[in-house]
Amino acid sequence: MPPKRPPIPKQIAAQYEKCAAMIRQGNATAALLMLGQLRAARPGDPQAPALIGEANAALGRHAEAIDGFAAAVALAPDDPGLRLNLADAYRHGGQYEHALASYREALKSDPRSIPINRAVASVLIDLGREPEAADIICPYLDGTDTRRLKPTDKLYMAITGARMAPKHIDAELCVPVLAELAPDTRCTTHARLHGYNFLGKLLDKAGDYDGAFAAYRAANELDKHPWDADAHSARIDALIACWREGRDIPRYVGVPKVGIPQHVFIVGMMRSGTSLTEQMIAMADGVTAGGELNAISRAVSKADPVSVKFTRPMPVTRANYTQSMINALRAQADTVYARFAPAEVLTDKQPTNYLYVPLIARLYPNVKIIHCIRNARDCCLSNYQQAFNRPHPFTEDLVRMGRYYRDYERLMAAWHELGDAPILDVRYEELVADPEGQSKRVFEFLGLPWTPRVLEFHESDRAIATASRQQVRQPIYTSSVAKWERYREHLGPLNEALNTDTSS
């Protein structure tokens, strides 16, 4: 048996609980400051790095979450909860093979565990191994496994099955369970939200668009977060003004870290084709796909801390962007990008980097920016229909969504007008209609040789940790173009917010 650890002093335990509460309340950044001090004071205590892992996971900082949980496991290797947290972090970070190995290790001590078996199936789906996943999930849905599941466990099994329906699992095994348990208050809010969301997806596939929309609406109303659209518009006004008036904000001056690659930022609204675009570019020799990196937003938070929950920091304080600050922001961002050395070209497809185009141009003077654009109604509807891992309050309401989209549009128009960085607009509808022609256009812009492998992007075994990971494993498809038309009668609030002609 491992030696018993001495009890944690009450004062320290209270501080840990305070940090945990801060993370639950959406104040993970503040919690990290306190946890850094606790970890320094108690380097042998696994609770501090475990909470650091939780805080980074809440912020979408997957690499740091993995580091935190790995450090906690090293200090308490016999704690099964920490090992499961590490496996979850691997999965959310796109390290699916590591996640699968960790979950299967956990199964050795509890082979009949329902949550762990479901997690194994989920990772197998992420790896494109759906038949193996279906073999795990089907017995829980078709009654072969006769155990009586808790409502939340049963709902999660149906959610995991829905990810494979109808190709590998009969949708009729999932729909009744989702319809029964998504409204059930005995289930966790997280399970119910995803239950409604996947019910919507399956009803959409079945052509029941009214039923699908009702399910999506229920998901968004279930745990709706506050959002002030007027305040967001005012922040966008301030952001544009800062960089229009700050034409003298300096560029980075210094000697960059060794091995920092050429940067390609892929920006735009979420659900606009950024994952598809990155996956195609990543097929070229010398290109490393970084995925959704938070290097720029984290650097900006040092100069302009986040003032609104569930938002990105915005560089709006002109006086803060001195030469020394620009150099410091570049140095901090480089600590993230240096992990990808010796890549020649690195893509960062964090969509919300569109907020930082003039700043990025000053941090990385040789940058290339690809701006992914999608039909406004299709893009907004797709966001409304998506259950994201982290809250994005503007996606939870069609009016908010339309307002947010128009603010994004006018911000990108301002950046084009300023001309601080070369920006190539790539329209999703044109890309899926003519993938060869449009991808050649992208590669010409990047100065990279085009190869026919670009069109075989769906055969790549690269791990993808975003909401689009299953879509980009398929060949080009056009079924998502003009999808809004199926939901036309439900989109009045969105049309009004977008100021769009409802007859077209």
C-alpha positions as CSV (number, residue, x, y, z in Angstrom):
1,M,0.0,0.0,0.0
2,P,1.2,3.5,-0.7
3,P,2.2,5.5,2.4
4,K,-0.5,7.7,3.8
5,R,0.0,11.4,3.1
6,P,-0.1,13.8,6.1
7,P,-3.4,15.6,6.4
8,I,-3.7,19.0,4.6
9,P,-3.8,21.9,7.1
10,K,-7.3,23.4,7.3
11,Q,-6.2,26.7,6.0
12,I,-4.6,25.2,2.9
13,A,-7.7,23.0,2.4
14,A,-9.9,26.0,2.5
15,Q,-7.7,27.7,-0.1
16,Y,-8.0,24.7,-2.4
17,E,-11.8,24.7,-2.0
18,K,-11.8,28.4,-2.8
19,C,-9.9,27.7,-6.0
20,A,-12.2,24.9,-6.9
21,A,-15.2,27.2,-6.4
22,M,-13.6,29.9,-8.6
23,I,-13.1,27.4,-11.4
24,R,-16.7,26.3,-11.2
25,Q,-17.9,29.9,-11.2
26,G,-15.9,30.7,-14.4
27,N,-13.0,32.5,-12.7
28,A,-10.3,29.9,-13.7
29,T,-7.7,32.6,-14.6
30,A,-7.8,34.1,-11.1
31,A,-7.7,30.6,-9.6
32,L,-4.5,29.8,-11.5
33,L,-2.7,32.7,-9.8
34,M,-3.6,31.4,-6.3
35,L,-2.8,27.8,-7.3
36,G,0.6,28.8,-8.5
37,Q,1.4,30.1,-5.1
38,L,0.0,27.0,-3.4
39,R,2.0,24.7,-5.6
40,A,5.2,26.5,-4.9
41,A,4.5,26.3,-1.1
42,R,3.5,22.6,-1.2
43,P,5.4,21.0,-4.1
44,G,4.6,17.4,-3.0
45,D,0.9,17.9,-2.8
46,P,-1.0,16.5,-5.8
47,Q,-4.1,18.7,-5.2
48,A,-2.5,21.9,-6.5
49,P,-1.4,20.5,-9.9
50,A,-4.8,18.6,-10.2
51,L,-6.7,21.9,-9.7
52,I,-4.3,23.6,-12.1
53,G,-5.3,20.9,-14.6
54,E,-8.9,21.6,-14.0
55,A,-8.5,25.4,-14.4
56,N,-6.6,25.1,-17.6
57,A,-9.2,22.6,-18.9
58,A,-11.9,25.1,-18.1
59,L,-10.0,27.7,-20.2
60,G,-9.5,25.4,-23.1
61,R,-5.7,25.2,-22.5
62,H,-5.4,21.5,-23.3
63,A,-1.6,21.2,-23.2
64,E,-1.4,22.9,-19.8
65,A,-4.3,20.8,-18.5
66,I,-2.4,17.6,-19.5
67,D,0.7,18.9,-17.8
68,G,-1.2,19.6,-14.6
69,F,-2.9,16.3,-14.4
70,A,0.2,14.4,-15.3
71,A,2.1,16.2,-12.5
72,A,-0.7,15.2,-10.1
73,V,-0.6,11.6,-11.2
74,A,3.2,11.5,-10.8
75,L,2.6,12.6,-7.1
76,A,-0.3,10.2,-6.5
77,P,0.0,7.3,-9.0
78,D,-2.6,5.2,-7.2
79,D,-5.4,7.8,-7.4
80,P,-7.8,6.5,-10.0
81,G,-9.7,9.8,-10.2
82,L,-6.6,11.7,-11.2
83,R,-5.8,9.1,-13.9
84,L,-9.2,9.5,-15.3
85,N,-8.8,13.3,-15.3
86,L,-5.5,12.9,-17.2
87,A,-7.2,10.6,-19.7
88,D,-10.0,13.2,-20.2
89,A,-7.4,15.9,-20.7
90,Y,-5.6,13.8,-23.3
91,R,-8.9,13.3,-25.1
92,H,-9.8,17.0,-25.1
93,G,-6.3,17.8,-26.2
94,G,-6.6,15.6,-29.3
95,Q,-4.1,13.0,-27.9
96,Y,-6.4,10.2,-28.5
97,E,-4.0,7.3,-28.4
98,H,-2.7,8.4,-25.0
99,A,-6.3,8.9,-23.9
100,L,-7.2,5.4,-25.0
101,A,-4.3,3.8,-23.3
102,S,-5.1,5.7,-20.0
103,Y,-8.8,4.7,-20.1
104,R,-7.9,1.0,-20.8
105,E,-5.4,1.1,-18.0
106,A,-8.3,2.3,-15.7
107,L,-10.5,-0.5,-17.0
108,K,-8.1,-3.1,-15.6
109,S,-9.1,-2.3,-12.1
110,D,-12.8,-1.8,-13.0
111,P,-13.6,-3.6,-16.2
112,R,-17.4,-3.2,-15.9
113,S,-17.3,0.6,-15.2
114,I,-20.0,2.2,-17.4
115,P,-18.4,5.7,-17.5
116,I,-15.0,4.3,-18.4
117,N,-16.3,2.0,-21.1
118,R,-18.3,4.9,-22.6
119,A,-15.1,7.0,-22.6
120,V,-13.2,4.2,-24.4
121,A,-16.0,4.1,-27.0
122,S,-15.9,7.9,-27.4
123,V,-12.1,7.9,-28.0
124,L,-12.5,5.1,-30.5
125,I,-15.0,7.3,-32.4
126,D,-12.5,10.1,-32.3
127,L,-9.9,7.8,-33.8
128,G,-12.3,6.8,-36.6
129,R,-12.7,3.3,-35.2
130,E,-16.6,3.3,-35.0
131,P,-17.2,-0.4,-35.4
132,E,-15.1,-1.1,-32.3
133,A,-17.0,1.7,-30.5
134,A,-20.3,0.3,-31.6
135,D,-19.5,-3.1,-30.1
136,I,-19.1,-1.4,-26.7
137,I,-22.2,0.8,-26.9
138,C,-24.8,-1.4,-28.5
139,P,-25.2,-3.8,-25.6
140,Y,-26.3,-1.0,-23.3
141,L,-28.9,0.3,-25.8
142,D,-30.3,-3.0,-27.2
143,G,-30.8,-4.7,-23.8
144,T,-28.0,-7.2,-24.2
145,D,-26.4,-5.8,-21.1
146,T,-29.2,-6.2,-18.6
147,R,-27.8,-3.9,-15.9
148,R,-30.1,-1.1,-14.8
149,L,-28.3,2.1,-15.7
150,K,-28.5,5.3,-13.8
151,P,-30.4,7.9,-15.9
152,T,-27.3,10.0,-16.6
153,D,-25.3,6.9,-17.6
154,K,-28.1,5.7,-19.9
155,L,-28.4,9.1,-21.5
156,Y,-24.6,9.3,-22.1
157,M,-24.7,5.9,-23.7
158,A,-27.4,7.1,-26.1
159,I,-25.3,10.3,-26.9
160,T,-22.3,8.2,-27.7
161,G,-24.4,5.9,-29.9
162,A,-25.9,8.9,-31.7
163,R,-22.4,10.0,-32.8
164,M,-22.3,6.8,-34.8
165,A,-25.9,6.7,-36.1
166,P,-27.2,5.8,-38.5
167,K,-24.1,4.3,-40.1
168,H,-22.9,2.1,-37.3
169,I,-25.7,2.1,-34.8
170,D,-29.5,2.1,-35.5
171,A,-30.8,5.6,-34.8
172,E,-33.9,4.1,-33.4
173,L,-31.9,2.7,-30.5
174,C,-30.8,6.2,-29.6
175,V,-33.8,8.5,-30.4
176,P,-36.2,7.1,-27.8
177,V,-33.6,7.3,-25.0
178,L,-32.6,10.8,-25.9
179,A,-36.2,12.0,-26.1
180,E,-37.0,10.4,-22.8
181,L,-34.0,11.4,-20.7
182,A,-32.9,14.8,-22.1
183,P,-35.9,16.4,-20.3
184,D,-35.3,14.3,-17.2
185,T,-34.0,16.5,-14.3
186,R,-32.4,13.4,-12.7
187,C,-29.7,13.7,-15.3
188,T,-26.9,16.1,-15.1
189,T,-27.3,19.4,-17.0
190,H,-24.3,18.6,-19.1
191,A,-25.8,15.2,-20.2
192,R,-29.2,16.8,-20.8
193,L,-27.7,19.6,-23.0
194,H,-25.8,17.1,-25.1
195,G,-28.8,14.8,-25.2
196,Y,-31.0,17.5,-26.6
197,N,-28.3,18.4,-29.1
198,F,-27.8,14.9,-30.4
199,L,-31.6,14.4,-30.5
200,G,-31.6,17.4,-32.8
201,K,-28.9,16.0,-35.0
202,L,-30.7,12.6,-35.4
203,L,-34.1,14.3,-36.1
204,D,-32.4,16.5,-38.7
205,K,-30.9,13.4,-40.4
206,A,-34.4,11.9,-40.5
207,G,-35.9,15.1,-42.1
208,D,-37.9,16.2,-39.0
209,Y,-36.7,19.8,-39.0
210,D,-39.4,21.1,-36.7
211,G,-38.6,18.4,-34.1
212,A,-34.9,19.0,-34.6
213,F,-35.2,22.8,-34.0
214,A,-37.3,22.2,-30.9
215,A,-34.5,20.0,-29.5
216,Y,-31.8,22.6,-30.3
217,R,-33.9,25.3,-28.7
218,A,-34.3,23.2,-25.6
219,A,-30.5,22.6,-25.4
220,N,-29.8,26.3,-25.6
221,E,-32.5,27.3,-23.1
222,L,-31.3,24.6,-20.6
223,D,-28.3,26.4,-19.2
224,K,-28.4,29.8,-20.8
225,H,-25.6,32.2,-19.8
226,P,-25.9,36.0,-19.6
227,W,-24.8,38.0,-22.6
228,D,-25.0,41.7,-23.3
229,A,-25.0,42.2,-27.1
230,D,-24.8,46.0,-26.8
231,A,-21.8,45.8,-24.5
232,H,-20.1,43.4,-27.0
233,S,-20.8,45.8,-29.9
234,A,-19.2,48.6,-27.8
235,R,-16.1,46.5,-27.2
236,I,-15.8,46.0,-30.9
237,D,-16.1,49.7,-31.5
238,A,-13.3,50.3,-29.0
239,L,-11.2,47.6,-30.6
240,I,-11.5,49.1,-34.1
241,A,-10.8,52.6,-32.7
242,C,-7.7,51.4,-30.8
243,W,-6.0,50.2,-34.0
244,R,-7.3,52.8,-36.4
245,E,-5.9,55.5,-34.1
246,G,-2.8,53.5,-33.1
247,R,-1.1,53.4,-36.4
248,D,2.2,54.1,-34.6
249,I,1.9,51.0,-32.4
250,P,5.3,49.4,-33.0
251,R,6.2,46.1,-34.5
252,Y,8.2,43.4,-32.7
253,V,11.9,44.2,-32.5
254,G,14.3,41.5,-31.3
255,V,15.8,38.1,-31.9
256,P,13.1,35.5,-32.0
257,K,13.4,32.1,-30.4
258,V,15.3,29.6,-32.4
259,G,13.0,27.3,-34.5
260,I,10.0,29.6,-34.6
261,P,8.2,28.6,-37.8
262,Q,6.5,30.7,-40.4
263,H,3.0,31.4,-39.1
264,V,-0.3,30.9,-40.9
265,F,-3.4,32.1,-38.9
266,I,-6.7,30.7,-40.0
267,V,-9.4,32.9,-38.6
268,G,-13.2,33.6,-38.9
269,M,-16.4,32.7,-37.2
270,M,-16.6,29.3,-35.6
271,R,-18.2,26.8,-37.9
272,S,-17.0,28.6,-41.0
273,G,-14.7,26.0,-42.5
274,T,-11.5,26.7,-40.5
275,S,-10.9,23.0,-39.6
276,L,-11.4,21.9,-43.2
277,T,-9.0,24.6,-44.4
278,E,-6.3,23.7,-41.9
279,Q,-6.7,20.0,-42.7
280,M,-6.1,20.7,-46.4
281,I,-3.1,22.9,-45.8
282,A,-1.6,20.3,-43.4
283,M,-1.3,17.8,-46.2
284,A,1.6,19.8,-47.6
285,D,5.2,18.9,-46.8
286,G,6.7,21.1,-44.1
287,V,3.4,22.2,-42.7
288,T,2.5,21.4,-39.0
289,A,-1.1,21.9,-38.0
290,G,-1.2,23.5,-34.6
291,G,-5.0,23.4,-34.2
292,E,-6.7,25.9,-32.0
293,L,-3.9,27.5,-30.0
294,N,-4.6,30.2,-27.5
295,A,-1.1,31.8,-27.7
296,I,-2.3,35.2,-28.8
297,S,-5.3,35.6,-26.5
298,R,-3.3,34.6,-23.5
299,A,-0.6,37.1,-24.4
300,V,-3.2,39.8,-24.8
301,S,-4.7,39.1,-21.4
302,K,-1.5,40.5,-19.9
303,A,-2.0,43.9,-21.5
304,D,-5.9,43.9,-21.5
305,P,-7.2,41.5,-19.0
306,V,-10.6,39.9,-19.7
307,S,-13.4,42.0,-18.3
308,V,-16.4,39.9,-19.3
309,K,-17.0,36.2,-18.5
310,F,-16.8,33.8,-21.3
311,T,-15.1,36.2,-23.7
312,R,-11.7,36.7,-25.2
313,P,-9.5,39.6,-24.1
314,M,-9.5,42.4,-26.6
315,P,-6.5,44.8,-27.2
316,V,-8.4,48.0,-26.7
317,T,-6.1,50.1,-24.5
318,R,-3.9,52.0,-27.0
319,A,-1.4,53.3,-24.4
320,N,-0.6,49.7,-23.3
321,Y,1.0,48.6,-26.6
322,T,4.4,50.1,-26.2
323,Q,7.6,48.6,-27.7
324,S,8.4,46.8,-24.5
325,M,4.9,45.3,-24.3
326,I,4.9,44.2,-27.9
327,N,8.2,42.5,-27.4
328,A,6.9,40.8,-24.2
329,L,3.7,39.6,-25.9
330,R,5.8,38.1,-28.7
331,A,8.0,36.4,-26.2
332,Q,5.1,34.9,-24.4
333,A,3.3,33.7,-27.6
334,D,6.6,32.2,-28.8
335,T,6.7,29.9,-25.7
336,V,3.6,28.2,-27.2
337,Y,4.7,28.1,-30.8
338,A,8.2,26.9,-29.9
339,R,6.7,23.6,-28.9
340,F,6.2,22.9,-32.6
341,A,9.8,23.3,-33.7
342,P,11.3,22.4,-36.1
343,A,8.2,22.9,-38.2
344,E,8.8,25.1,-41.3
345,V,5.2,26.4,-41.4
346,L,2.8,26.3,-38.5
347,T,-1.0,26.8,-38.7
348,D,-2.9,28.3,-35.8
349,K,-6.7,27.9,-36.5
350,Q,-8.1,29.5,-33.4
351,P,-11.0,31.2,-35.1
352,T,-11.3,34.1,-32.7
353,N,-7.8,35.2,-33.6
354,Y,-9.7,37.4,-36.0
355,L,-9.9,39.8,-33.0
356,Y,-6.2,40.3,-33.1
357,V,-5.2,40.8,-36.8
358,P,-3.4,44.1,-36.4
359,L,-1.6,42.9,-33.3
360,I,-0.6,39.7,-34.9
361,A,0.8,41.6,-37.9
362,R,3.0,43.5,-35.4
363,L,4.1,40.4,-33.5
364,Y,4.8,38.4,-36.6
365,P,5.6,40.7,-39.6
366,N,5.8,37.8,-42.1
367,V,2.5,36.4,-41.2
368,K,-0.2,35.1,-43.6
369,I,-3.8,35.2,-42.6
370,I,-6.6,33.1,-44.1
371,H,-10.1,34.4,-43.4
372,C,-12.8,31.7,-43.7
373,I,-16.2,33.0,-44.6
374,R,-19.5,31.2,-44.6
375,N,-23.1,32.3,-45.5
376,A,-24.3,34.3,-42.5
377,R,-27.5,32.3,-41.8
378,D,-25.7,28.9,-42.3
379,C,-22.9,29.9,-40.0
380,C,-25.2,31.3,-37.3
381,L,-27.5,28.3,-37.4
382,S,-24.6,25.9,-37.2
383,N,-23.3,27.6,-34.1
384,Y,-26.8,27.6,-32.6
385,Q,-27.0,23.8,-33.2
386,Q,-23.6,23.0,-31.7
387,A,-23.0,21.9,-28.1
388,F,-19.5,23.3,-27.4
389,N,-17.3,22.0,-24.6
390,R,-17.0,25.5,-23.2
391,P,-19.9,28.1,-23.0
392,H,-20.2,30.6,-25.8
393,P,-23.2,32.6,-24.6
394,F,-23.7,34.4,-28.0
395,T,-24.5,31.0,-29.6
396,E,-27.4,30.2,-27.2
397,D,-29.9,32.7,-28.8
398,L,-30.6,33.5,-32.4
399,V,-30.8,37.2,-31.8
400,R,-27.5,37.2,-30.0
401,M,-26.0,35.1,-32.7
402,G,-27.0,37.5,-35.5
403,R,-25.7,40.5,-33.6
404,Y,-22.4,38.8,-32.9
405,Y,-22.0,37.8,-36.6
406,R,-22.6,41.4,-37.8
407,D,-20.0,42.7,-35.2
408,Y,-17.5,40.1,-36.5
409,E,-18.2,41.1,-40.1
410,R,-17.6,44.8,-39.5
411,L,-14.5,44.1,-37.6
412,M,-13.0,42.1,-40.4
413,A,-14.0,44.8,-42.8
414,A,-12.1,47.3,-40.7
415,W,-9.0,45.0,-40.7
416,H,-9.1,44.7,-44.4
417,E,-9.3,48.5,-44.7
418,L,-6.3,48.9,-42.4
419,G,-4.2,46.5,-44.5
420,D,-1.8,45.6,-41.7
421,A,-1.4,42.0,-42.8
422,P,-2.0,40.0,-46.0
423,I,-5.5,38.4,-45.7
424,L,-7.0,35.9,-48.1
425,D,-10.7,35.4,-47.9
426,V,-11.8,31.8,-48.5
427,R,-15.6,31.2,-48.9
428,Y,-16.8,27.9,-47.6
429,E,-19.4,27.5,-50.3
430,E,-16.7,28.0,-53.0
431,L,-14.2,25.7,-51.3
432,V,-16.6,22.7,-51.2
433,A,-17.9,23.4,-54.7
434,D,-14.4,23.6,-56.2
435,P,-11.9,22.2,-53.7
436,E,-9.0,21.9,-56.2
437,G,-9.3,25.4,-57.6
438,Q,-9.8,27.0,-54.2
439,S,-7.1,25.0,-52.5
440,K,-4.6,26.0,-55.2
441,R,-5.6,29.6,-54.6
442,V,-4.8,29.1,-50.9
443,F,-1.4,27.5,-51.6
444,E,-0.5,30.2,-54.1
445,F,-1.2,32.8,-51.4
446,L,1.0,30.9,-48.9
447,G,3.8,30.4,-51.4
448,L,3.6,26.6,-51.0
449,P,3.7,24.0,-53.7
450,W,0.2,22.4,-54.2
451,T,0.0,18.6,-54.2
452,P,-3.0,16.4,-55.1
453,R,-2.7,15.0,-51.6
454,V,-4.5,18.1,-50.5
455,L,-7.7,16.7,-51.8
456,E,-7.2,13.5,-49.8
457,F,-7.3,15.4,-46.5
458,H,-10.0,13.1,-45.1
459,E,-7.5,10.2,-45.1
460,S,-5.1,12.0,-42.8
461,D,-4.6,10.3,-39.4
462,R,-3.9,13.7,-37.8
463,A,-5.7,14.1,-34.4
464,I,-8.3,16.9,-34.4
465,A,-9.7,18.1,-31.1
466,T,-12.4,20.5,-32.4
467,A,-16.1,20.2,-32.9
468,S,-15.5,19.5,-36.6
469,R,-13.3,16.4,-36.1
470,Q,-15.8,13.9,-37.6
471,Q,-16.7,16.1,-40.5
472,V,-13.1,16.5,-41.8
473,R,-12.7,12.7,-41.8
474,Q,-15.1,12.7,-44.7
475,P,-14.5,13.7,-48.4
476,I,-15.8,17.1,-49.4
477,Y,-19.6,17.3,-49.1
478,T,-22.0,20.1,-49.9
479,S,-25.0,19.1,-47.8
480,S,-24.3,21.9,-45.3
481,V,-24.6,24.6,-48.0
482,A,-27.9,26.5,-47.6
483,K,-28.9,24.3,-44.7
484,W,-30.7,27.3,-43.2
485,E,-33.5,26.9,-45.8
486,R,-34.6,23.7,-44.0
487,Y,-35.2,25.8,-40.9
488,R,-36.5,28.9,-42.7
489,E,-39.7,29.3,-40.6
490,H,-37.8,29.2,-37.3
491,L,-35.2,31.9,-38.2
492,G,-37.2,35.1,-37.9
493,P,-35.3,36.4,-34.9
494,L,-32.0,35.6,-36.7
495,N,-33.1,37.3,-39.9
496,E,-34.1,40.4,-37.9
497,A,-30.8,40.5,-36.1
498,L,-28.9,40.1,-39.3
499,N,-31.1,42.6,-41.0
500,T,-31.6,40.0,-43.8
501,D,-34.5,39.8,-46.3
502,T,-36.6,36.9,-45.1
503,S,-37.9,36.2,-48.6
504,S,-34.5,35.2,-49.9
